Amino acid sequence: MNMPKRFKEYIEDGIIKKIIPDKEKAQFLINESEKSLRGLNKRLKLMGIDEDNANSITKDIYDIIMELIRAKLLLDGYKASGNFSHEAEVSFLIELGFSDSEVLFLNQLRYSRNSIIYYGKLLNKEYAGKAREFLNKIYPKLIKKVQSSKQKAENLKKI
């Protein structure tokens, strides 16, 4: 799996557009991500990961991460749409200072999620377990960056 293009290239291609920051929608996505994470953790505590739920867990993990990325994009005044929009959103992690290995894994997760949805691919429990480990590693770092943008927006409001 290759690295996505640089975020700037997606802007130049019109896939990422500059918008007025949308704090309300960003907050909705943050809340959804947090709720989905709590729900996923409850499921995993009760059932664990097995071959029967590996696909649904992988899709849930991808969605949880992407909701936070979209929230950060909205807070920073960006929105992705059209072909390659998910890839463009993944590339935003580069702008946020995430490592190449983190970006590569999320890009692979994006590809795996698409393979499930569009091509009927079955993932195994080992891959879902790696995705869960990745979520546990990236979520705290990503939520911190999202909360930082929220705080900056609130401070600007006070000026």
Backbone as ProteinMPNN parsed JSONL, in Angstrom:
{"seq_chain_A": "MNMPKRFKEYIEDGIIKKIIPDKEKAQFLINESEKSLRGLNKRLKLMGIDEDNANSITKDIYDIIMELIRAKLLLDGYKASGNFSHEAEVSFLIELGFSDSEVLFLNQLRYSRNSIIYYGKLLNKEYAGKAREFLNKIYPKLIKKVQSSKQKAENLKKI", "coords_chain_A": {"N_chain_A": [[0.85, -1.182, 0.0], [0.569, 2.16, -0.869], [1.601, 5.479, 0.17], [-0.817, 8.071, 0.613], [-1.359, 10.901, -1.594], [0.064, 14.17, -1.014], [-1.625, 16.412, 1.183], [-2.014, 18.99, 0.209], [-2.076, 18.575, -2.547], [-4.55, 17.373, -2.907], [-6.149, 19.509, -2.341], [-5.466, 21.198, -4.461], [-6.49, 19.627, -6.509], [-9.152, 19.922, -6.08], [-10.588, 18.226, -4.465], [-10.442, 18.491, -1.75], [-11.879, 21.165, -0.16], [-11.842, 24.585, 0.809], [-13.664, 25.847, 3.492], [-16.046, 27.645, 5.547], [-15.342, 27.266, 8.928], [-17.061, 24.646, 10.597], [-18.301, 24.307, 13.439], [-20.446, 23.143, 14.803], [-21.212, 20.835, 13.345], [-18.797, 19.519, 13.498], [-18.667, 19.034, 16.26], [-20.808, 17.274, 16.506], [-19.761, 15.068, 15.076], [-17.567, 14.434, 16.686], [-18.883, 13.659, 19.036], [-20.307, 11.439, 18.019], [-18.189, 9.767, 17.323], [-17.077, 9.269, 19.841], [-19.255, 7.969, 21.09], [-19.527, 5.75, 19.399], [-17.072, 4.524, 19.86], [-17.311, 3.831, 22.575], [-19.438, 1.995, 22.334], [-18.242, 0.055, 20.677], [-16.195, -0.841, 22.37], [-17.725, -2.018, 24.404], [-18.938, -4.124, 22.967], [-16.633, -5.576, 22.279], [-15.701, -6.293, 24.784], [-17.689, -8.022, 25.636], [-17.818, -9.96, 23.57], [-15.371, -10.223, 22.261], [-12.96, -10.567, 19.591], [-13.595, -12.316, 16.669], [-13.753, -14.606, 13.862], [-16.298, -14.207, 12.866], [-17.039, -11.586, 13.453], [-15.025, -9.95, 12.558], [-15.027, -8.344, 10.189], [-17.087, -6.431, 10.698], [-16.123, -5.178, 12.988], [-13.726, -4.088, 12.047], [-14.731, -2.256, 10.135], [-16.145, -0.559, 11.88], [-14.049, 0.494, 13.421], [-12.608, 1.92, 11.489], [-14.578, 3.856, 10.83], [-14.842, 5.249, 13.28], [-12.334, 6.487, 13.545], [-12.291, 8.036, 11.189], [-14.434, 9.785, 11.62], [-13.383, 11.475, 13.57], [-11.229, 12.601, 12.137], [-12.656, 13.97, 10.146], [-14.025, 15.771, 11.767], [-11.895, 17.331, 12.703], [-10.987, 18.374, 10.263], [-13.248, 19.946, 9.583], [-13.247, 21.794, 11.702], [-10.916, 23.111, 11.106], [-11.606, 24.332, 8.797], [-12.05, 22.906, 6.364], [-13.311, 20.643, 3.851], [-13.953, 17.478, 2.465], [-14.852, 16.025, -0.659], [-16.323, 13.922, -3.197], [-14.69, 11.727, -5.636], [-11.954, 9.958, -4.306], [-12.084, 11.216, -1.854], [-11.988, 10.037, 0.719], [-9.384, 9.09, 0.766], [-8.063, 11.532, 0.601], [-8.806, 12.6, 3.061], [-7.483, 10.844, 4.776], [-4.88, 11.569, 4.127], [-4.669, 13.942, 5.453], [-3.735, 13.397, 7.949], [-1.0, 13.467, 7.697], [-0.489, 16.193, 7.605], [-1.11, 16.756, 10.2], [0.968, 15.797, 11.597], [1.288, 13.074, 12.063], [2.913, 9.881, 11.968], [4.562, 8.332, 9.118], [4.126, 5.566, 9.136], [1.751, 5.364, 10.593], [-0.021, 6.746, 8.933], [0.149, 5.156, 6.657], [-0.922, 2.739, 7.689], [-3.563, 3.506, 8.273], [-4.393, 4.15, 5.705], [-4.285, 1.633, 4.549], [-6.26, 0.438, 6.092], [-8.447, 1.879, 5.194], [-8.555, 0.941, 2.564], [-9.051, -1.772, 3.085], [-11.557, -1.628, 4.33], [-13.075, -0.633, 2.189], [-12.797, -2.836, 0.506], [-14.284, -4.734, 1.86], [-16.872, -3.608, 1.76], [-17.373, -3.096, -1.012], [-16.389, -5.272, -2.47], [-16.812, -7.645, -1.184], [-14.927, -8.788, 0.556], [-13.513, -10.911, 3.016], [-12.226, -10.371, 6.157], [-9.716, -11.412, 8.524], [-9.553, -12.391, 12.025], [-7.118, -11.67, 13.096], [-6.282, -9.447, 11.61], [-8.318, -7.636, 12.288], [-7.748, -7.43, 14.976], [-5.258, -6.128, 14.883], [-6.136, -3.742, 13.798], [-7.658, -2.825, 15.917], [-5.665, -2.441, 17.867], [-4.304, -0.377, 16.587], [-6.299, 1.609, 16.618], [-6.47, 2.033, 19.404], [-4.02, 3.2, 19.795], [-3.938, 5.466, 18.098], [-6.261, 6.973, 18.558], [-6.234, 8.515, 21.078], [-4.238, 10.419, 20.45], [-5.303, 11.669, 18.205], [-7.778, 12.698, 19.135], [-6.837, 14.572, 20.899], [-5.696, 16.463, 19.189], [-7.992, 17.307, 17.856], [-9.469, 18.389, 19.987], [-7.78, 20.481, 20.638], [-8.075, 22.155, 18.39], [-10.765, 22.793, 18.717], [-10.627, 24.263, 21.086], [-9.06, 26.433, 20.253], [-10.827, 27.606, 18.434], [-12.871, 28.374, 20.178], [-11.495, 30.242, 21.736], [-10.962, 32.211, 19.812], [-13.519, 33.099, 19.369], [-14.014, 34.534, 21.677], [-12.532, 36.82, 21.397]], "CA_chain_A": [[0.0, 0.0, 0.0], [1.33, 3.404, -0.979], [1.15, 6.663, 0.9], [-1.654, 8.956, -0.195], [-0.684, 12.132, -2.027], [0.099, 15.224, 0.002], [-2.903, 17.087, 1.383], [-2.026, 20.145, -0.701], [-2.45, 18.108, -3.886], [-5.996, 17.165, -2.913], [-6.729, 20.86, -2.419], [-5.267, 21.635, -5.844], [-7.377, 18.824, -7.36], [-10.541, 20.259, -5.775], [-11.219, 17.196, -3.635], [-10.541, 19.197, -0.471], [-12.277, 22.554, -0.38], [-11.819, 25.476, 1.965], [-15.014, 26.244, 3.897], [-16.135, 28.3, 6.857], [-15.344, 26.19, 9.936], [-18.393, 24.202, 11.02], [-18.092, 23.781, 14.789], [-21.575, 22.312, 15.228], [-21.096, 19.517, 12.719], [-17.599, 18.894, 14.074], [-19.02, 18.524, 17.583], [-21.625, 16.084, 16.281], [-18.871, 13.974, 14.69], [-16.792, 14.072, 17.881], [-19.798, 12.903, 19.899], [-20.566, 10.152, 17.375], [-16.971, 8.974, 17.437], [-16.974, 8.831, 21.237], [-20.316, 6.978, 21.31], [-19.176, 4.531, 18.66], [-15.947, 3.891, 20.557], [-17.862, 3.177, 23.765], [-20.189, 0.828, 21.875], [-17.288, -0.954, 20.21], [-15.526, -1.421, 23.538], [-18.698, -2.904, 25.061], [-19.025, -5.334, 22.135], [-15.392, -6.335, 22.38], [-15.634, -6.855, 26.133], [-18.635, -9.144, 25.704], [-17.649, -10.987, 22.536], [-14.028, -10.328, 21.713], [-12.859, -10.553, 18.127], [-13.523, -13.638, 16.053], [-13.923, -14.579, 12.405], [-17.652, -13.755, 12.531], [-17.229, -10.14, 13.607], [-13.815, -9.222, 12.136], [-15.371, -7.304, 9.221], [-17.861, -5.33, 11.298], [-15.239, -4.452, 13.902], [-12.813, -3.299, 11.214], [-15.486, -1.113, 9.592], [-16.423, 0.36, 12.982], [-12.793, 1.168, 13.768], [-12.362, 2.902, 10.428], [-15.546, 4.95, 10.967], [-14.513, 6.017, 14.485], [-11.17, 7.328, 13.218], [-12.645, 9.0, 10.147], [-15.277, 10.842, 12.199], [-12.493, 12.452, 14.209], [-10.506, 13.33, 11.089], [-13.61, 14.899, 9.534], [-14.264, 16.837, 12.744], [-10.712, 18.209, 12.667], [-11.05, 19.103, 8.992], [-14.301, 20.969, 9.68], [-12.793, 22.841, 12.623], [-9.845, 23.848, 10.431], [-12.154, 24.987, 7.613], [-11.911, 22.088, 5.17], [-14.275, 19.575, 3.624], [-13.605, 16.616, 1.332], [-15.996, 15.442, -1.366], [-16.049, 13.346, -4.504], [-13.754, 10.611, -5.736], [-10.717, 10.054, -3.53], [-12.254, 12.045, -0.657], [-11.501, 9.317, 1.898], [-7.925, 9.108, 0.666], [-7.658, 12.901, 0.942], [-8.962, 12.755, 4.515], [-6.37, 10.099, 5.38], [-3.652, 12.346, 3.926], [-4.667, 15.046, 6.418], [-2.922, 12.982, 9.101], [0.369, 13.928, 7.442], [-0.485, 17.602, 8.024], [-1.244, 16.796, 11.652], [2.207, 15.32, 12.197], [1.309, 11.639, 12.325], [4.032, 9.215, 11.293], [4.277, 7.639, 7.859], [3.571, 4.236, 9.407], [0.356, 5.545, 11.001], [-0.771, 7.118, 7.731], [0.094, 3.95, 5.824], [-1.854, 1.762, 8.244], [-4.927, 4.0, 8.067], [-4.695, 4.018, 4.288], [-4.577, 0.21, 4.364], [-7.564, 0.217, 6.718], [-9.414, 2.44, 4.238], [-8.624, -0.009, 1.46], [-9.702, -2.982, 3.599], [-12.973, -1.3, 4.526], [-13.68, -0.587, 0.851], [-12.826, -4.21, 0.006], [-15.429, -5.379, 2.517], [-18.135, -3.027, 1.298], [-17.578, -3.133, -2.456], [-15.928, -6.488, -3.14], [-17.146, -8.82, -0.391], [-13.742, -9.403, 1.151], [-13.598, -11.324, 4.411], [-10.992, -10.148, 6.902], [-9.575, -12.356, 9.625], [-9.546, -11.782, 13.355], [-5.797, -11.073, 13.341], [-6.277, -8.094, 11.042], [-9.203, -6.825, 13.13], [-6.997, -7.179, 16.209], [-4.27, -5.083, 14.572], [-6.892, -2.494, 13.639], [-8.019, -2.381, 17.27], [-4.432, -1.903, 18.46], [-4.075, 0.906, 15.93], [-7.287, 2.543, 17.178], [-6.064, 2.364, 20.772], [-2.821, 4.039, 19.716], [-4.139, 6.725, 17.377], [-7.416, 7.736, 19.045], [-5.88, 9.577, 22.034], [-3.474, 11.476, 19.77], [-6.203, 12.384, 17.295], [-8.758, 13.464, 19.908], [-6.101, 15.712, 21.464], [-5.581, 17.466, 18.12], [-9.343, 17.826, 17.622], [-9.813, 19.243, 21.137], [-6.955, 21.683, 20.511], [-8.739, 23.017, 17.402], [-11.999, 23.29, 19.337], [-10.238, 25.294, 22.051], [-8.643, 27.613, 19.48], [-12.047, 28.217, 17.896], [-13.555, 29.02, 21.286], [-10.715, 31.419, 22.104], [-11.175, 33.232, 18.787], [-14.869, 33.598, 19.583], [-13.978, 35.46, 22.799], [-11.801, 38.045, 21.032]], "C_chain_A": [[0.891, 1.239, 0.0], [0.772, 4.479, -0.064], [0.188, 7.43, 0.004], [-0.829, 10.17, -0.631], [-0.671, 13.121, -0.86], [-1.243, 15.958, 0.015], [-3.077, 18.252, 0.406], [-2.469, 19.749, -2.114], [-3.949, 17.851, -3.985], [-6.744, 18.501, -2.943], [-6.635, 21.349, -3.861], [-6.197, 20.899, -6.809], [-8.861, 19.103, -7.103], [-11.285, 19.223, -4.949], [-11.408, 17.728, -2.215], [-10.848, 20.653, -0.795], [-12.199, 23.325, 0.928], [-13.249, 25.91, 2.231], [-14.931, 27.09, 5.162], [-16.162, 27.176, 7.892], [-16.763, 25.912, 10.436], [-18.267, 23.504, 12.373], [-19.221, 22.849, 15.229], [-21.485, 20.906, 14.634], [-19.878, 18.782, 13.263], [-17.922, 18.3, 15.444], [-19.889, 17.273, 17.477], [-20.741, 14.882, 15.96], [-18.011, 13.502, 15.864], [-17.658, 13.209, 18.804], [-20.082, 11.516, 19.334], [-19.362, 9.218, 17.505], [-16.833, 8.42, 18.857], [-18.018, 7.768, 21.564], [-19.984, 5.65, 20.633], [-18.031, 3.789, 19.331], [-16.442, 3.177, 21.818], [-18.622, 1.906, 23.379], [-19.28, -0.299, 21.415], [-16.613, -1.63, 21.396], [-16.455, -2.358, 24.309], [-18.815, -4.223, 24.294], [-17.794, -6.215, 22.304], [-15.252, -6.988, 23.752], [-16.524, -8.09, 26.249], [-18.259, -10.297, 24.776], [-16.22, -11.202, 22.084], [-14.066, -10.219, 20.192], [-12.77, -11.99, 17.652], [-13.766, -13.493, 14.553], [-15.294, -14.053, 11.99], [-17.825, -12.243, 12.609], [-16.032, -9.309, 13.137], [-14.139, -8.102, 11.149], [-16.094, -6.137, 9.881], [-17.005, -4.524, 12.272], [-14.278, -3.567, 13.115], [-13.518, -2.073, 10.637], [-15.773, -0.091, 10.69], [-15.179, 1.16, 13.366], [-12.478, 2.254, 12.745], [-13.293, 4.113, 10.602], [-15.235, 5.84, 12.166], [-13.365, 6.986, 14.196], [-11.556, 8.41, 12.218], [-13.558, 10.103, 10.674], [-14.422, 11.897, 12.89], [-11.709, 13.261, 13.183], [-11.425, 14.361, 10.443], [-13.928, 16.051, 10.479], [-13.108, 17.841, 12.722], [-10.679, 19.018, 11.379], [-12.067, 20.243, 9.074], [-13.889, 22.116, 10.6], [-11.718, 23.717, 11.984], [-10.316, 24.501, 9.129], [-11.95, 24.239, 6.321], [-13.035, 21.06, 5.089], [-13.852, 18.802, 2.385], [-14.883, 16.119, 0.676], [-15.546, 14.891, -2.703], [-15.118, 12.155, -4.441], [-12.472, 10.932, -4.989], [-10.848, 10.906, -2.267], [-11.753, 11.332, 0.603], [-9.978, 9.296, 1.92], [-7.379, 10.487, 1.049], [-7.75, 13.129, 2.448], [-7.85, 12.018, 5.255], [-5.09, 10.916, 5.262], [-3.541, 13.513, 4.902], [-3.843, 14.686, 7.659], [-1.466, 13.417, 8.939], [0.51, 15.366, 7.924], [-0.501, 17.719, 9.543], [-0.024, 16.232, 12.372], [2.23, 13.855, 12.578], [2.41, 11.0, 11.487], [3.578, 8.57, 9.983], [3.645, 6.278, 8.119], [2.107, 4.332, 9.847], [-0.526, 5.879, 9.796], [-0.926, 5.905, 6.816], [-0.909, 2.932, 6.363], [-3.297, 2.229, 8.046], [-5.32, 3.912, 6.599], [-5.008, 2.554, 3.944], [-5.943, -0.144, 4.958], [-8.687, 0.742, 5.823], [-9.635, 1.461, 3.091], [-9.361, -1.283, 1.893], [-11.191, -2.753, 3.791], [-13.699, -1.253, 3.182], [-13.79, -1.99, 0.256], [-13.988, -4.991, 0.613], [-16.719, -4.923, 1.859], [-18.386, -3.286, -0.188], [-17.232, -4.465, -3.125], [-16.173, -7.76, -2.339], [-15.958, -9.531, 0.218], [-14.011, -9.759, 2.611], [-12.236, -11.113, 5.059], [-10.917, -11.152, 8.039], [-9.454, -11.626, 10.957], [-8.186, -11.162, 13.686], [-5.747, -9.643, 12.809], [-7.154, -7.164, 11.889], [-8.515, -6.491, 14.455], [-5.943, -6.098, 16.018], [-4.959, -3.73, 14.412], [-7.282, -1.939, 15.008], [-6.801, -1.79, 17.979], [-4.128, -0.523, 17.888], [-5.036, 1.963, 16.481], [-6.868, 2.976, 18.574], [-4.856, 3.299, 20.801], [-3.137, 5.428, 19.145], [-5.25, 7.595, 17.98], [-7.019, 8.827, 20.042], [-5.116, 10.732, 21.392], [-4.382, 12.326, 18.892], [-7.212, 13.228, 18.064], [-8.092, 14.691, 20.532], [-5.973, 16.833, 20.424], [-6.937, 18.098, 17.821], [-9.722, 18.788, 18.75], [-9.012, 20.546, 21.101], [-7.575, 22.664, 19.514], [-10.026, 23.605, 17.956], [-11.689, 24.437, 20.291], [-9.808, 26.57, 21.336], [-9.861, 28.351, 18.931], [-12.802, 28.947, 18.994], [-12.828, 30.294, 21.714], [-10.887, 32.549, 21.099], [-12.548, 33.882, 18.942], [-14.894, 34.682, 20.659], [-13.337, 36.789, 22.458], [-12.73, 39.041, 20.375]], "O_chain_A": [[1.842, 1.34, 0.775], [-0.362, 4.402, 0.408], [0.348, 7.445, -1.216], [0.254, 10.426, -0.104], [-1.333, 12.906, 0.156], [-1.901, 16.099, -1.016], [-4.157, 18.461, -0.146], [-3.16, 20.512, -2.789], [-4.552, 18.085, -5.033], [-7.835, 18.6, -3.503], [-7.611, 21.854, -4.416], [-6.641, 21.47, -7.806], [-9.725, 18.591, -7.814], [-12.495, 19.338, -4.757], [-12.414, 17.446, -1.565], [-10.163, 21.285, -1.6], [-12.457, 22.787, 2.006], [-13.967, 26.297, 1.31], [-13.866, 27.226, 5.764], [-16.932, 26.227, 7.745], [-17.552, 26.829, 10.664], [-18.143, 22.281, 12.449], [-18.981, 21.876, 15.945], [-21.661, 19.912, 15.339], [-19.918, 17.569, 13.468], [-17.498, 17.187, 15.754], [-19.733, 16.33, 18.253], [-20.945, 13.798, 16.507], [-17.761, 12.306, 16.014], [-17.22, 12.165, 19.288], [-20.097, 10.531, 20.073], [-19.514, 8.025, 17.766], [-16.511, 7.247, 19.046], [-17.713, 6.781, 22.233], [-20.14, 4.578, 21.217], [-18.023, 2.559, 19.365], [-16.037, 2.047, 22.094], [-18.468, 0.866, 24.02], [-19.517, -1.466, 21.725], [-16.474, -2.853, 21.422], [-16.009, -3.389, 24.813], [-18.795, -5.301, 24.889], [-17.897, -7.432, 22.452], [-14.745, -8.104, 23.866], [-16.153, -9.078, 26.883], [-18.369, -11.465, 25.149], [-15.893, -12.272, 21.569], [-15.073, -9.83, 19.6], [-11.976, -12.78, 18.161], [-13.959, -12.387, 14.048], [-15.446, -13.515, 10.894], [-18.665, -11.678, 11.909], [-16.029, -8.089, 13.301], [-13.58, -7.012, 11.261], [-15.747, -4.979, 9.647], [-17.155, -3.305, 12.362], [-14.049, -2.416, 13.486], [-12.964, -0.974, 10.651], [-15.657, 1.112, 10.459], [-15.258, 2.364, 13.607], [-12.124, 3.376, 13.108], [-12.845, 5.258, 10.531], [-15.355, 7.062, 12.074], [-13.426, 8.16, 14.562], [-11.187, 9.572, 12.385], [-13.466, 11.244, 10.221], [-14.715, 13.089, 12.798], [-11.541, 14.47, 13.34], [-11.017, 15.501, 10.217], [-14.085, 17.188, 10.035], [-13.326, 19.052, 12.724], [-10.376, 20.211, 11.399], [-11.774, 21.371, 8.68], [-14.157, 23.279, 10.301], [-11.616, 24.908, 12.279], [-9.529, 25.146, 8.436], [-11.702, 24.853, 5.283], [-13.623, 20.664, 6.095], [-13.444, 19.388, 1.383], [-15.87, 15.829, 1.351], [-14.54, 15.318, -3.27], [-14.795, 11.641, -3.37], [-11.974, 12.057, -5.043], [-9.839, 11.281, -1.67], [-11.15, 11.969, 1.467], [-9.361, 9.465, 2.972], [-6.362, 10.593, 1.734], [-6.881, 13.77, 3.04], [-7.333, 12.519, 6.253], [-4.294, 10.952, 6.201], [-2.445, 14.015, 5.15], [-3.318, 15.569, 8.337], [-0.782, 13.701, 9.923], [1.497, 15.721, 8.569], [0.035, 18.675, 10.104], [0.017, 16.192, 13.602], [3.099, 13.428, 13.339], [2.787, 11.514, 10.434], [2.396, 8.301, 9.77], [2.729, 5.874, 7.403], [1.307, 3.462, 9.503], [-1.634, 5.359, 9.66], [-2.002, 5.661, 6.271], [-1.659, 2.33, 5.595], [-4.16, 1.428, 7.689], [-6.476, 3.624, 6.288], [-5.897, 2.281, 3.138], [-6.689, -0.936, 4.383], [-9.745, 0.122, 5.712], [-10.771, 1.19, 2.702], [-10.193, -1.805, 1.152], [-11.999, -3.614, 3.442], [-14.807, -1.773, 3.053], [-14.768, -2.3, -0.424], [-14.603, -5.819, -0.06], [-17.55, -5.735, 1.453], [-19.495, -3.656, -0.574], [-17.72, -4.758, -4.217], [-15.783, -8.845, -2.771], [-15.98, -10.752, 0.381], [-14.653, -9.004, 3.341], [-11.221, -11.613, 4.573], [-11.94, -11.685, 8.469], [-9.276, -10.409, 11.006], [-8.116, -10.223, 14.478], [-5.235, -8.741, 13.473], [-6.765, -6.031, 12.171], [-8.685, -5.395, 14.988], [-5.755, -5.248, 16.888], [-4.432, -2.702, 14.836], [-7.242, -0.729, 15.229], [-6.905, -0.746, 18.623], [-3.74, 0.388, 18.618], [-4.623, 3.085, 16.776], [-6.907, 4.165, 18.892], [-4.699, 4.093, 21.728], [-2.655, 6.439, 19.656], [-5.179, 8.822, 17.914], [-7.432, 9.973, 19.869], [-5.323, 11.891, 21.751], [-4.249, 13.549, 18.841], [-7.476, 14.367, 17.679], [-8.727, 15.736, 20.673], [-6.126, 18.01, 20.751], [-7.017, 19.298, 17.56], [-10.236, 19.877, 18.493], [-9.518, 21.597, 21.494], [-7.597, 23.87, 19.763], [-10.347, 24.766, 17.704], [-12.387, 25.45, 20.309], [-10.154, 27.669, 21.769], [-9.913, 29.581, 18.963], [-13.323, 30.037, 18.759], [-13.462, 31.305, 22.017], [-10.952, 33.716, 21.483], [-12.713, 35.073, 18.676], [-15.68, 35.626, 20.582], [-13.565, 37.783, 23.147], [-12.3, 40.131, 19.998]]}, "name": "protein", "num_of_chains": 1, "seq": "MNMPKRFKEYIEDGIIKKIIPDKEKAQFLINESEKSLRGLNKRLKLMGIDEDNANSITKDIYDIIMELIRAKLLLDGYKASGNFSHEAEVSFLIELGFSDSEVLFLNQLRYSRNSIIYYGKLLNKEYAGKAREFLNKIYPKLIKKVQSSKQKAENLKKI"}
